[in-house]
């Protein structure tokens, strides 16, 4: 499967199509720049990749070409590269160069739809973590019955020590304040049940750390996956394995629900007539990924805890979803005090 990357700044964005799907990031950037996927900030692109492969595609997107510069890179991180291999042997790849430019301050953020493990390893190696943070975590905003909530970790750390889960809670609160505007976010810890005797050792120890923290983190307690989408907490903390399973199950159920609804509605003549009306309303929003039913509008997860902004796009993202990942990175750029808040709260924990 092909993957693509992009790095950006408030004035400068870097696109890095890693392994051959060169149309995706260009088309996604075009949707953002043209306003199909609305973004309040003006974005400029810096495009990394192999000249022979990128430039012919770039020439087809005149708006992107006009608002971009191109940097030729001879190598790429592949989907099946191990993180350790990418660190040792992919130092001339477009992913490496994009993250390196975030470190140098050439761009303000990086976006990638590529190899998650390699992206995390390269980002952590080049950017380092914030003071007091042991491990970065992948965080995203997800919908619920009430309001949106922040979920982390969504795949960066399959196994987590209790201290790491506690740090995720601190980072998640700072992120929720910044992106959701919630003054005192409620923190929940993902578990298989609410009973004290359920969960792994790490989960139980993390529960104790959050409950007994020096500063009040507004700890809700254990949260089951079904409760997370009821909106009982503003931040849901999980190890990367459980969080990733929850996220991908959510995406699959959303798609299945739409499929079943369409099948049932279209089973009768009246239903098919109603479907035409619903389709005209839904697809106006779907073109920009603006529908609440469209999982593409939630694409783009931030790697929290780094000395720089890196956003992970879903590997199967289409152009609309990729445009929303760029938009998420632009939003993260505007939250300048979030890192300072994380450092302060972790040190006081």
Secondary structure, DSSP 8 states (H G I E B T S, - for coil): ----EEEE-SS-EEEE--SS-HHHHHHHHHHHHTTSS--SS---EEEEE-HHHHHHHHTT-HHHHHTEEEEE-SB---TT--HHHHHHH-TTBHHHHHHHHHHHTSSSEEEE-S-HHHHHHHHHHHH-B-TT-SS-EEEEEE--SSS-EEEE-SSS-SS--HHHHHHHHHHHHHHHHHHH--TT--EEEE-S-SSTT-S-HHHHHHHHHHHT-SS---EEEEE-HHHHTTTS-SEEE--HHHHHHHHHHHHHHHHHHHHHHHHHHTTSHHHHHHHHHHHHHHHHHHTTT-STT-GGGG--EEEETBSSEEEE--TT--HHHHHHHHHHHHHHHH-TTHHHHHHHHHHH-
